Amino acid sequence: MLVSPLVIDSKLPWVGTTIFTVMSRLAAECGAINLSQGFPDFQAEPALFEATARAMAAGRNQYPPMAGIPELREAIADKVATLYGRRYDPEHEITVTAGATQALFTAIAAFVRAGDEVIVLEPVYDSYVPAIETVGGKAVHAQLTFPDYRPDWAQVRALLSPRTRMIIVNSPHNPTGSLFAADDLAALADLTRGTDIIVLSDEVYEHICFEGEHQSVCRHPELALRSIVVSSFGKTYHITGWKIGYVLGAQALMAEFRKVHQFNVFTVNAPCQAGIAEYMRDPARHLGLAAFYAQKHDFFRQQLADSRFELLPCRGTYFQLARYGAIADLPDREFAQWMTREVGVAVIPVSAFYRDGRDDRVVRFCFAKQEATLAAAGERLRRV
């Protein structure tokens, strides 16, 4: 091991290894069933791989356009117009990114300056705050209500200040599985009206809603004009390892986004973009995702019906929260470690998504797994 003599003044002194890496590593060490990190244990359809292989064989292996190949941006524009009634210009208002995390970081870096404030809603996905602080911004935390995890818009309004530059929202919400309703969009529009606040809307689970239609900020005329919207092909097509996503935004916003995008990643691998563009020609492949995951959602909840876990509502995503108070009084991080080592099922402690480690004795399961995996986990969990 090399020991550096340098004194490093860390930009993120409080950041360690993410809870997802920690729990997945522990699951591997213990031979546990990994229901912690949010990735499927099944393959995408062969047609997607075949389309990508054809693109490789056809020579589409050099740098594509910075914003993404035209046919993929056209396919995204068509999909969004059909679903949400708003057509984004593929040339100026859509950019393909190296996954949603890169998209989120790039949006924050493009618009947040030193001293700016960014409102986030807790429990908050773990990449938001480090990105804000890396560029010199300050995260301001609002609380989703417990246990239904709804926004308290009066609290958000009270946190607004002349330094508020951005509000980050996430629906369907990771880790809680809650969804925005139409009145949430109206409330968000009302409290940002007349300001220069940018809305960064993380909608990577847009196609996994179990209760009604996804309320994208694209649907709302006012919000669409002030928002950067992020989505993910990894979540939609079961290819999280490909790290391909996209952003939508009005031309003026996208121009600023691309100024950063072209220097922190420049562009995204060409053959996979071409493969996805061809695969998207069949809308059933994203329109059928809610029903696909609804079956897994129902199956997993049935597996835990006779357990001592208290299942909280799951209205979207492929995550299920559960209280474990009837099983143990351990803090959730200790409980998650115990579950992995002793029960053989790895989970995520929800306190990891709170700035102050707030612990409601709740853990998160990922049910984006084969039924055999969920059944094996269910057998172990019912014995707890």
Secondary structure, DSSP 8 states (H G I E B T S, - for coil): ----------S-TT--S-HHHHHHHHHHHHT-EE-SSS--SS---HHHHHHHHHHHHTT--S---TT--HHHHHHHHHHHHHHHS----TTTSEEEESHHHHHHHHHHHHH--TT-EEEEEES--TTHHHHHHHTT-EEEEEE--TTT----HHHHHHH--TTEEEEEEESS-TTT-----HHHHHHHHHHHTTS--EEEEE-TTTT-BSSS----GGGSHHHHHHEEEEEEHHHHTT-GGG--EEEEE-HHHHHHHHHHHHHHT----HHHHHHHHHHTTSTHHHHTHHHHHHHHHHHHHHHTTTSS-EE----BSSEEEEE-TTT--S-HHHHHHHIIIIISEE-EEGGGGSTT----SEEEEE--S-HHHHHHHHHHHHT-
